[in-house]
Amino acid sequence: MVRRICSDKSPYSEGFYFKDLEVVMKLVEILVKGIEEGKQEYFQALQTLINHCKLDFRKEKSSDENNYVPLLPQFLENFTPILKFKEESKKDLVLTICDFVTFFAAKETQVSAKSPAKHSKSSVSSFNKTSVSEEIEEPLGVQIRKKGTKYLRALANTTLPEAFVQLLADNVSDPEIAAHSVQAISAISIYAPLAQKIGELGALKDLVVVICSTPNFRDPLVNICIECIWNILEQSGQDSIETLAREELILSLQSTINKVITEGYKLSDRKLRNELMILVTTVVASTHTHPFFLSKEENPVSFLEQLIKYSSYDEVNLTSETPVKPMWGSEPEDLEFKKLLWTCVSRLISTQQEEAVKVIMNSNYLASMLIYLDPFQKNQPIQRWQSAQLKEIQAHALYIIYHILSIIPDHFQQQNGNYCLVHFLNVHQDIQMKLATLKVLEIASQFSEFKEELSEEGLFDNLIGIVEGDVDYPLSVRELALSIVSNACKDCRKNQKEIRRKGWIEIIKSNIKEIPPTVSGEPDQYLLAVLDCLWHAILQNKRSVLHFVDIEGVSTLLDYLDECPEIHRRLVVSCLCKVLTVQRAKSAFTSWNSIKNMSNASQLMVKLYEEEEKRLGVEYEEEGVLKNPERPLAYNEAKTTKGFERLREALLAGENQSEISVIRKKQLEVVRKRDLRASIYSCLSLVGFDVNELEGKERQKMEVIRMYPEFRKGELLLDIKYELETLGIRPITDDRVSLEEWLKESYEKASNTKKNQLMIAKDLKRQEEKSLEEFYQKILKNGKTM
């Protein structure tokens, strides 16, 4: 009957109708049940029926597809029991199911791309009526990966993926079944939910076993397995990688890569070698695999040692006196392979395993990269590359060293790494290359044993050219240069003296100013680097501080403090506190006047104190006197209206669009944790609270500032008292009496301050009344004269 239904003369010769899907399902169910009962005659009938089902289902009415497509999962589910057959006699049927699913999953995935629409006036005019998402369609492959086809979605609602994964796991040693099951898994893995499900089922390890157990690495099955692995990894990610953390798999990959390298000579072989290396590099992202790369149970050389040998063979042997044939060429595939080797090894030592680090230090891994960074090396390993390739190698070498330098600093120094970096920075003028070099130097400059060596190699001379040279470098590059100077001078007196001799104090002073908006980059970040460099490179050395004061550094700091944003304010005030410890700096402080409004330095400090109190929500009475003597410094949360809240949310939404805004918000969170009022008090206490003339309101505020430490101590004592009461702790008599006396003393000081403020307020009111009276008298006098 099946043969008659599927014959060329049958009305179903061009495929079944959707409306007949239920009948076909019933027929498949009967045939499968008969095969399970051992009826051999059903084998051929089922195979014929399955092959005929490869033809597209037809529809008589447009609604047929919508009505019957939901039955496809149930139809496909009937084939799941067949994949569980273990008998050799049923092998052909299993292969037929694999081929059918492979064909079924590929339907509608090879639709030809639509030809681009021609632009016309009508299409241009209607552009505004059409959304961007409608105009710009995603590539077909991306659409299939996200949304799938009706056939892939049907497969996702069956247990066939689980059956195929199990079939592959049970028949890895059977090349024929393994090949067909891999093809089926590869076909369905182009749909993201199916790829994720397959990854969760642990199919990756079986795919790797198939790759490694295939006798001929040029077999198309190997490439199919690799493609399937990438589909799974793209959706499953780290969870699937963890399933590969098995020693036997890692060792199998080692032998497979060695085989491809030693026996391969074609371009396709080199591409396969790189694909396998990408897989290994992905596998090492799981730290659980790292110990297996050190294993020597099956090979005299560990996988890590083998990778290091491959990565440094040409650089070591081509520079020797004895001529040696290079292991790798200079083709793009060889360049990619070298970069993959360097990356893989760097990831293997990222966990800082003692044995792995020891292997690296006893090898030429780092030396092979530094060869490309030594500007005076002109040997064969370098000359064989084209300029663009060499630049790419150098950039990747800097990237790798950036990540491993903190792990092997001593080895880096022994290999003259600092020499290579400083001179490489000096020779290369490409901005991106300089930026990459500066990032590595920023790490290197943090090690105390590197600092003097970097200075001796001429680092500060090179960085002067970046910060103040003729070339207009981006702010990000100049910022890195200043960070390196700061790191190199931190706790290093010799370097602090060296930068003073080379004129860095003048350079840093000249950069403490507001950056025009026309300059591209992030000026706030750059000025943070300037202030950080000022603190560590200049203000920690007494002679440098004196020189900074002599070149009008105090005025420069006050000028910038008068206009700087909140994120810099605390740093500038801290720098001022440090400078004002020098006697001659105090006269510069008292003689300063603002360019904007001619206010003096004390008035500027009072203004900043008021702004900080406003931010903290501190309230005063109408006369400008303390409101609560018990807590003179206490603050409440600032009240906001609904309109302000909506505005704030809109601004935050706008800020979230950029990465730098996130950094700025975190920085503001950090600086706002510190009370700026303490730093302002420290500055004024160094020069005196009465060194400049103040207006009446400013004098009132200065009365609070001069008592800041006493008020702060009183509030802390009051907090202690309330906390003890909350916890139900009763201090001993002596402690309780002392606490009450301290609190009483603090309250009296706050009350006296409030009295002084009231006296100032009354004096200010009398002056205003006197001035008003004089004004009236003058008017009356002028009136009588007329």
Stockholm file with secondary structure:
# STOCKHOLM 1.0

chainA/1-786         MVRRICSDKSPYSEGFYFKDLEVVMKLVEILVKGIEEGKQEYFQALQTLINHCKLDFRKEKSSDENNYVPLLPQFLENFTPILKFKEESKKDLVLTICDFVTFFAAKETQVSAKSPAKHSKSSVSSFNKTSVSEEIEEPLGVQIRKKGTKYLRALANTTLPEAFVQLLADNVSDPEIAAHSVQAISAISIYAPLAQKIGELGALKDLVVVICSTPNFRDPLVNICIECIWNILEQSGQDSIETLAREELILSLQSTINKVITEGYKLSDRKLRNELMILVTTVVASTHTHPFFLSKEENPVSFLEQLIKYSSYDEVNLTSETPVKPMWGSEPEDLEFKKLLWTCVSRLISTQQEEAVKVIMNSNYLASMLIYLDPFQKNQPIQRWQSAQLKEIQAHALYIIYHILSIIPDHFQQQNGNYCLVHFLNVHQDIQMKLATLKVLEIASQFSEFKEELSEEGLFDNLIGIVEGDVDYPLSVRELALSIVSNACKDCRKNQKEIRRKGWIEIIKSNIKEIPPTVSGEPDQYLLAVLDCLWHAILQNKRSVLHFVDIEGVSTLLDYLDECPEIHRRLVVSCLCKVLTVQRAKSAFTSWNSIKNMSNASQLMVKLYEEEEKRLGVEYEEEGVLKNPERPLAYNEAKTTKGFERLREALLAGENQSEISVIRKKQLEVVRKRDLRASIYSCLSLVGFDVNELEGKERQKMEVIRMYPEFRKGELLLDIKYELETLGIRPITDDRVSLEEWLKESYEKASNTKKNQLMIAKDLKRQEEKSLEEFYQKILKNGKTM
#=GR chainA/1-786 SS CHHHHTSTTSTTTTCCBGGGHHHHHHHHHHHHHHHHTTCTHHHHHHHHHHHHTTSCCBCSSTTHHHHHGGGHHHHHHTTGGGGGCCCGGGHHHHHHHHHHHHHHHTTTSSCCCCCCCCCCHHHHHTGGGSCHHHHSCCCHHHHHHHHCCHHHHHHHTSSHHHHHHHHHHHTTTCHHHHHHHHHHHHHHTTSHHHHHHHHHTTHHHHHHHHHHHCSCTTSHHHHHHHHHHHHHHHHHTHHHHHTTCCHHHHHHHHHHHHHHHHHCCSHHHHHHHHHHHHHHHHHTTSGGGGGGGGCCSSSSSCHHHHHHHHHHHHHHHTTSSSCCCCSSCSSHHHHHHHHHHHHHHHHHTTTCCHHHHHHHHTSSHHHHHHGGGCTTCCSHHHHTSCHHHHHHHHHHHHHHHHHHTTTSHHHHHHTTHHHHHHHHHHHCCCHHHHHHHHHHHHHHTTSHHHHHHHHHTTHHHHHHHHHHSSSCCCHHHHHHHHHHHHHHHTTCHHHHHHHHHTTHHHHHHHTCSCCCTTSCSCHHHHHHHHHHHIIIIITTSHHHHHHHHHTTHHHHHHHHHTTCCHHHHHHHHHHHHHHTTSHHHHHHHHTCBCTTTCCBHHHHHHHHHHHHHHHHTCCBCTTSCBSCTTSTTCCCCCCCCHHHHHHHHHHHHHHTTSHHHHHHHHHHHHHHTSCHHHHHHHHHHHHCTTSSCCCHHHHHHHHHHHTHHHHHHHHHHHHHHHHHHHHTCCCCHHHHHHHHHHHHHHHHHHHHHHHHHHHHHHHHHHHHHHHHHHHHHHHHHHHHHC
#=GC SS_cons         CHHHHTSTTSTTTTCCBGGGHHHHHHHHHHHHHHHHTTCTHHHHHHHHHHHHTTSCCBCSSTTHHHHHGGGHHHHHHTTGGGGGCCCGGGHHHHHHHHHHHHHHHTTTSSCCCCCCCCCCHHHHHTGGGSCHHHHSCCCHHHHHHHHCCHHHHHHHTSSHHHHHHHHHHHTTTCHHHHHHHHHHHHHHTTSHHHHHHHHHTTHHHHHHHHHHHCSCTTSHHHHHHHHHHHHHHHHHTHHHHHTTCCHHHHHHHHHHHHHHHHHCCSHHHHHHHHHHHHHHHHHTTSGGGGGGGGCCSSSSSCHHHHHHHHHHHHHHHTTSSSCCCCSSCSSHHHHHHHHHHHHHHHHHTTTCCHHHHHHHHTSSHHHHHHGGGCTTCCSHHHHTSCHHHHHHHHHHHHHHHHHHTTTSHHHHHHTTHHHHHHHHHHHCCCHHHHHHHHHHHHHHTTSHHHHHHHHHTTHHHHHHHHHHSSSCCCHHHHHHHHHHHHHHHTTCHHHHHHHHHTTHHHHHHHTCSCCCTTSCSCHHHHHHHHHHHIIIIITTSHHHHHHHHHTTHHHHHHHHHTTCCHHHHHHHHHHHHHHTTSHHHHHHHHTCBCTTTCCBHHHHHHHHHHHHHHHHTCCBCTTSCBSCTTSTTCCCCCCCCHHHHHHHHHHHHHHTTSHHHHHHHHHHHHHHTSCHHHHHHHHHHHHCTTSSCCCHHHHHHHHHHHTHHHHHHHHHHHHHHHHHHHHTCCCCHHHHHHHHHHHHHHHHHHHHHHHHHHHHHHHHHHHHHHHHHHHHHHHHHHHHHC
//
